[in-house]
Amino acid sequence: VQLQASGGGLVQAGASLRLSCVASGRTLSRYDMGWFRQAPGKEREFVAAVRWSGVITYYADSVKGRFTMSRDNAKNTVYLQMNSLKPEDTAVYYCAARRGITYSDYDRDYDYWGQGTQVTVSS
């Protein structure tokens, strides 16, 4: 599975962005998908995940109520709608895919990774 993330950019605090992650090589319909982010000097952290069915989503406490993850299996694409962005959301955002029986917010459980897209939020 090859993943291509896009949609990042430079925005002011309070603005919105929508990230996309398109898969090629295999259908995503049986993969759990996740978004992670890594800020300079910090470890990569979990942001959101969606089960392969698209019915169940999970979010880090820091983004709950502001970010929404969704998927369109017909388009082999997952999205991360980010609203009310804050400067602390600044990071490189990565999408990832895994086959699993249960949900995971642990990056090492994910098998495939996109190249990352930069999100910068100015105050």
KAFENFEN-V865979 format. One line per field, one symbol per residue. ss: DSSP state (H for helix, E for strand, L for the rest). phi: phi as a letter, one per 40 degrees, with the letter a starting at -180 (. if undefined). psi: psi as a letter, one per 40 degrees, with the letter a starting at -180 (. if undefined). A space follows every 50 residues. Layout:
# KAFENFEN-V865979
ss: ???
phi: ???
psi: ???
This chain:
# KAFENFEN-V865979
ss: LEEEEELLEEEELLLLEEEEEEEELLLLLLLEEEEEEELLLLLLEEEEEE LLLLLLEEELLLLLLLEEEEEEHHHLEEEEEELLLLHHHLEEEEEEEELL LLLLLLHHHLLEELLLEEEEEEL
phi: .bbbcahcibbcdgcbabcbbbbbgacccbbcbbbbabcdgbccbcbaab cdcgcbbbbcdcbdgbbbbaabccbfbbbbcbbfcbdcccacbbbababa cbcabbcccccbbccgbcbbbcc
psi: hhhhiieiahiiheiiihiihhiidiiedehiiihiihiheiihiidiih ideedhiiiideehedihhiigddefiiihhhifiideehihhhiiiihi diihehdeehdiiieihhhhhi.
